[in-house]
Amino acid sequence: MKDLFQSWQLWALLSAGFAALTAIFAKVGVEGVGSDFATFIRTIVILLVVGLLLLGTGQWQSPGSVSGRTYAFLVLSGMATGASWLCYFRALKIGDAARVAPIDKLSVVLVAVFGVLLLGEKLSSANWLGVAMIGTGAILVAYQG
């Protein structure tokens, strides 16, 4: 059982499940409130939950133990996350969750491309076929025809 919790596949599947719930809960949550304010509330909840998790598991680190490079990239990641959430909630406010979420998941395609171009990662032909299928599938699910 301990090996299961060390599996990146388990955590990725849990992430996908929670992301799906995020879309459904957020779609209902943005009714009657501005999408940016909804993002603000969501962010406060995340800060509280992660803060409690850090304290409860003893994972808190001294801020001085983190390198400047790490801070720079975490700040950039946070800014990208914030921009993504603002755009996502805005899209959910005006569109169907079943169409917004697949377009949002085109990030999978972009991560593959950026991973190869920026990080030097390697993908096989089968991997690229999967990336193309994900992109095509997302577009087909979002299509309103």
TATAFEN-V17410 format. One record per residue. OMEGA is omega in degrees with one decimal (NA if undefined). Layout:
omega = [OMEGA OMEGA]
This chain:
omega = [179.8 177.8 179.4 -178.4 174.7 -176.8 177.9 -179.4 177.6 -177.7 177.2 177.6 175.9 177.1 179.3 179.1 178.5 176.5 177.2 177.7 177.1 -179.1 -177.9 -179.6 -178.8 -179.8 177.8 -176.6 -177.8 175.4 175.1 177.0 178.5 -177.1 178.9 177.4 176.9 177.1 178.0 179.3 179.2 -177.9 177.2 179.2 -179.9 178.6 -179.5 -177.5 -179.1 176.1 177.6 178.1 178.9 -179.9 -177.3 -178.5 178.9 -178.1 179.7 178.4 173.9 178.4 179.5 -179.1 -177.1 -177.9 177.2 178.2 179.2 177.0 -177.9 -178.2 175.7 175.4 177.0 177.9 177.8 178.5 177.7 177.4 179.4 178.3 178.6 -179.5 178.7 179.1 -178.5 -179.6 177.0 178.8 178.7 180.0 -174.3 -177.7 177.6 178.7 -178.4 177.0 -179.7 -175.3 178.8 177.7 176.0 -178.3 169.1 173.8 177.1 178.9 -179.1 177.5 178.3 -179.3 -179.4 178.8 177.9 -175.3 -172.1 -175.6 179.6 178.8 -178.4 174.3 178.6 176.6 178.1 177.6 179.7 176.4 177.5 177.9 178.7 179.3 176.8 179.4 179.2 179.6 179.2 179.5 179.4 178.2 -178.0 -177.3 -176.2 -175.9 NA]
